[in-house]
Amino acid sequence: MTGRVEGKVAFITGAARGQGRSHAVRLAEEGADIIAVDLLEEIDTVPYPLAGKEDLEETVRLVEATGRRIVARRADVRVLSELQAAVDEGVAELGRLDIVLANAGILTMGLDTPKAFLDVVQVNLLGVINTVTAAEPHLQAGGSIVLTGSTAALLSGSVDMAGAGGLGYAHAKRHVGRFGHDMARVFAKQQITVNVIHPTNVHSGMMDNDFMYHAFRPDLSSPTGEDMMPALVDKSPMGVPWLEPHDVSEAILYFASDEAKWVTGQQLKLDGGQLGPVTNAGVPA
Ligand SMILES: NC(=O)c1ccc[n+]([C@@H]2O[C@H](COP(=O)([O-])OP(=O)(O)OC[C@H]3O[C@@H](n4cnc5c(N)ncnc54)[C@H](O)[C@@H]3O)[C@@H](O)[C@H]2O)c1
């Protein structure tokens, strides 16, 4: 099946690399035009590099290679006015808005300061609320919103134990789950769906970096990505160290397509079995 989102326009935050880029390209392959935003600078409590200008340029190149159009802008999800400007310009150029992917996120794991907690909540929770707020005036019946949570939203005793930054990550993702759950009711009368995805580890810049190698292999002085693999596999009932971004994009594509036009309020776990033994809760606590 092709053209599953033909003629639609998708607004994607954190689109310069990783999952956001993958979603942009996958939706474009299926016929969507893209409004892409990213921060394009560092945040001082994040212990790994965020995306740069050249990353967003690569997303533009990949989307255009599919034959679709893309409007790419620098915007910080913490600043509502920046998101509004980007989405307004994107809609003016591409004509409409159908799909909203609140995907941008950071991880300040390991840092045990109030600022680390507050920074991750600002990006991962306030940023999601701002994304929906900026998009809402442009959405109409048949629209779909997908929020990116994390298994961290549904799992205690994991990242929430990794300093104030890790707790902030879990806190933000739990609230993203609740926000999505309640927004599904709020948008139902408009016939706009709202769903949340909760991936386990994903192979992106957030996981594939020196900080993470050290976090998972504190026994080694210079660990590599390869060295981290056994520790990741060990935590996965299905033995999968991490998902590839395109694994997540397939779920996004489903929620964004007309196949899911009556599917709303879901909390979809893409977890390789990680949460099964822990909880079957549909709604984060
Ligand atoms: N990688 C994982 O293991 C994993 C697991 C579960 C959930 N997630 C979530 O998936 C989403 C995508 O992350 P990813 O894995 O692609 O990681 P990533 O670090 O590769 O991508 C995140 C993107 O968000 C951008 N960003 C950060 N702060 C921003 C801001 N203030 N404004 C605009 N853009 C900003 C970054 O520059 C980057 O391009 C995040 O919400 C993350 O929390 C990731």
The ligand as a MOL file (V3000), in Angstrom:
LIG
                    3D

  0  0  0     0  0            999 V3000
M  V30 BEGIN CTAB
M  V30 COUNTS 44 48 0 0 0
M  V30 BEGIN ATOM
M  V30 1 N 16.1250 7.3270 22.0590 0
M  V30 2 C 15.4350 6.6670 22.9680 0
M  V30 3 O 15.9110 5.6720 23.5420 0
M  V30 4 C 14.0250 7.0820 23.2880 0
M  V30 5 C 13.1920 6.1680 23.9470 0
M  V30 6 C 11.8710 6.5420 24.2360 0
M  V30 7 C 11.4240 7.8080 23.8790 0
M  V30 8 N 12.2750 8.6780 23.2580 0 CHG=1
M  V30 9 C 11.7480 9.9860 22.8990 0
M  V30 10 O 11.7250 10.0610 21.4860 0
M  V30 11 C 11.7410 11.4370 21.0650 0
M  V30 12 C 12.7580 11.6130 19.9430 0
M  V30 13 O 14.0650 11.3840 20.4570 0
M  V30 14 P 15.2200 10.6530 19.6040 0
M  V30 15 O 15.3560 9.2870 20.1360 0
M  V30 16 O 14.9920 10.8360 18.1580 0 CHG=-1
M  V30 17 O 16.4980 11.4790 20.1030 0
M  V30 18 P 17.3730 12.6110 19.3700 0
M  V30 19 O 18.1670 13.2490 20.4530 0
M  V30 20 O 18.1020 12.0160 18.2320 0
M  V30 21 O 16.2840 13.6130 18.7590 0
M  V30 22 C 15.6250 14.5850 19.5280 0
M  V30 23 C 15.5560 15.8700 18.7130 0
M  V30 24 O 14.8720 16.8770 19.4810 0
M  V30 25 C 15.5730 18.1060 19.2960 0
M  V30 26 N 15.2970 19.0270 20.4070 0
M  V30 27 C 15.7610 18.9540 21.6900 0
M  V30 28 N 15.3170 19.9950 22.3980 0
M  V30 29 C 14.5670 20.7610 21.5710 0
M  V30 30 C 13.8460 21.9700 21.7290 0
M  V30 31 N 13.8550 22.6300 22.9060 0
M  V30 32 N 13.1680 22.4620 20.6810 0
M  V30 33 C 13.1840 21.8220 19.4630 0
M  V30 34 N 13.8600 20.6710 19.2590 0
M  V30 35 C 14.5450 20.1460 20.3040 0
M  V30 36 C 17.0330 17.6740 19.2280 0
M  V30 37 O 17.9060 18.6790 18.6720 0
M  V30 38 C 16.9520 16.4190 18.3760 0
M  V30 39 O 17.0290 16.6940 16.9990 0
M  V30 40 C 12.0490 12.2300 22.3420 0
M  V30 41 O 10.8360 12.7650 22.8470 0
M  V30 42 C 12.5790 11.1760 23.2970 0
M  V30 43 O 12.3830 11.5240 24.6500 0
M  V30 44 C 13.5550 8.3440 22.9460 0
M  V30 END ATOM
M  V30 BEGIN BOND
M  V30 1 1 1 2
M  V30 2 2 2 3
M  V30 3 1 2 4
M  V30 4 1 4 5
M  V30 5 2 4 44
M  V30 6 2 5 6
M  V30 7 1 6 7
M  V30 8 2 7 8
M  V30 9 1 8 9
M  V30 10 1 8 44
M  V30 11 1 9 10
M  V30 12 1 9 42
M  V30 13 1 10 11
M  V30 14 1 11 12
M  V30 15 1 11 40
M  V30 16 1 12 13
M  V30 17 1 13 14
M  V30 18 2 14 15
M  V30 19 1 14 16
M  V30 20 1 14 17
M  V30 21 1 17 18
M  V30 22 2 18 19
M  V30 23 1 18 20
M  V30 24 1 18 21
M  V30 25 1 21 22
M  V30 26 1 22 23
M  V30 27 1 23 24
M  V30 28 1 23 38
M  V30 29 1 24 25
M  V30 30 1 25 26
M  V30 31 1 25 36
M  V30 32 1 26 27
M  V30 33 1 26 35
M  V30 34 2 27 28
M  V30 35 1 28 29
M  V30 36 1 29 30
M  V30 37 2 29 35
M  V30 38 1 30 31
M  V30 39 2 30 32
M  V30 40 1 32 33
M  V30 41 2 33 34
M  V30 42 1 34 35
M  V30 43 1 36 37
M  V30 44 1 36 38
M  V30 45 1 38 39
M  V30 46 1 40 41
M  V30 47 1 40 42
M  V30 48 1 42 43
M  V30 END BOND
M  V30 END CTAB
M  END
